[in-house]
Amino acid sequence: MKLRLHIGGERSMKSLCGKMDYICAYSDICSLMKFDINNVSILPITIRENIYMVLVDLQSHKNTKKILKDLNNCYPFPKDNISTKVHEAFGVDSEKILDASLDAIIKGDNYLLGKLMTVSHKIFINKIIPASKALASPKLISVLSDPLVKSFIFGGKGIGSQGDGSIQMTAKDIEAQKKLVEYINQKYNNYNAFPITLLKDKQ
């Protein structure tokens, strides 16, 4: 069977987010996606142990076009301390976190993946938010700072360009995953939390 990709989805919708929609063609297969200008590679990942995640739609709004415009203004070369921090965040910081996160996912290490998400979240607050007022994230920060939420997870961060869009968190185990979904949907009843489990390879 031939796999056909619609490669212009996000661009045709004027989101300017790039090529992230490519991965949708792979359905529920956990995969590593890399792209550099027009070069795209997608590699399926084998996971050794289940990873228990919770995703939360904050039912809010963020101006992705404004966010990307502000961040793009930091390139191609840093002009000040703020844009220098953006280069660090999306450069050396991101590369280190992504390499370590891939290793954690392959091993099924929920603890390490969660901690790396927390590191990424702190970098987002300290180095990226200052570059765009549109990235102010009171809802995202509030949920991740909730003491009861923190008791169920190893860590969490925003998704995509982050901001008050959605949150991804790594739960401590399947029971914590269930309780976290119930808690968020009850306390933050205008949000939508649901579980996502990356299943270990059956072979």
N, C-alpha and C positions, 0 to 999 in steps of 0.2 A: 504494500500500500504506500502510495506517495504522500508525503507530508507537505501540505501547501501552506505557506505563510503569507498572511497579509502584512506586509512590512511597513505600511504607512499609516496605521491606525491612529496613533497619537498625533502625528504630524497633520493628518487630514482633519483632525478635530481642533487644530490650532493650539494644542496644549504646549507644544514645543518641549515636551519632556524627553524626546529622543526615541530610543529603540526598545524601551522596557516592555512594550507590548509583544515583542517576539516570543517571550517566554510563555505566553498564554497558550500557544499551540502545543505545548508539552503537557498540558492538563495538570494532573496531580503528581507528576514525577518530579522529585526534588532534584534540581539541576543547578550547576554553576554556570552563570552567564557572564561573559566578558565581551566588551566592545570597545573599539578604538577607531573613531571616525566611522568608516564604512565596513570595518572588519568586525564580524560577530562570530563568537564561538559559544556553543552550549554543550555542556558535558554533564550527563546524568551522574548523580552522587549515590553511592552505596552507604547506608547508615547502619551502624552496628547495634545501637540501642535506641528505643523510642525517645523522641524529644517532644515534651509537652508544652505547647505554646497557647497563649490566649491573645486574640486580636480584639481591639476595641475601636469601633467607629464612634468618634466623639460627636457625631451629628452636628458638626460645626461648619465653618467656612474658612477657607484660606485662599488667598490670591496667588495661585501658583505662577501666573505670568509675571506678577510683580516680584515675587521671590526670585524667580530665575533671572529677571532683568537685573535686579540688585546684585545677585551673586556673579552674574556675567560681567558686571562692571568692575569686578576685582581682577579680571583677566584682560589680556594675556600676561601682564606683568603687575606685581603688587605696587600700589601707589602710596600706601601708608601702612600703619601698623594693623589696622583692621583687615585690609586686603591681604596682608602678609599672613595673618592668622587663618584666613580662609584658605589660602594656598596650603598651609600646613595641615589643616583639617581634612581637605580633600586630596592631599598628597600623601606625605609620609605617615600621618596618623591613620588615614583610611586604609592604606596598604597593609600596615601592621595588624590592624583590627580584622580586616577581611581575611588575611592569611590565617590568623589564629582562630577566627570564627569557622572557617572551612574545616580546619582540623577538629574543632569541637563538635561540629555537626556530624562529620564522618565517624567520630568515636561515640557519638550519642551522649556527649558530656553536657548535660543540662546546666550544671553549676557553672562551668567555664563560659558557656555561651551566654548565660544570663549576666555574668560579671562583665563580659565584653560589651554587651548591650549597654550596661550602666556607664562604662567608660566612654562609649560612643555618645551617650546622652549628655555627659558632662562636657565633652568636646563641643557638641552642638550648642550648649548654653554659653560656654565661654568664648568660643571662636567663630561661630556662624551667626547666631542671633544678632550680634552687634552690626552685622553687615546689612541687615534688612529688618525694618520695623514690622514688616508683614509676617515675620517668623515668630513674633511674640506668641508664647504658647501657654497661657494661664491654665487651660483645661488639661493639657498634656502634663504639665509640671505638677498640677494639683493631684491628679490620679497617681502618678508615680511617687508622690510624696506621702500618700495616704498610708498610715502605719499598718492598717489591716491588709491592704494590697501588698505592701512590702513583706508581710509575714508569709504570703503565699508564693512569692516569686524569688528567683535568684537575680533578676534584673530585667530591665525593659528600656525601650527607646521609641522614638517616633518612627514613622514609615516614610520612605521617599524623601522629599525635601523637608520632611518633618513639619513643625508647626502644628496647629490644632486641627489635624486631619484624623489620623488614626494612630494607635499604639500597638506595639508588639511586645509581649512579655514572655519570659521563660518560667513556667511554673515548676515548683519543687518536685512534684510527682503528679500522678493522674488524679488523686484525691484533691490536692491543692488546686489543680486546674479546674475541677468541677466547682469547688467552693468559690474560687475567684470569679468565675463566670456568674454564679448566682449572686454573689455580693455586689458586683458592679451593676448588674441589671436591676437589682433591688434598690441600692442606694442612689445610683446615678441613673434613674429610670428613663432619662431621655437619651442615654447612650445605648449602644448595642454591642455587647460582648459575646464572643463565641469561641469555642475551643478549636485549635488546629493541632493535630498530632502528626509529626513526621515519623512514619513507621519504619522500623528497622527492616533490613533486607531479610526475606524469608529463607534464603538459601543458607 
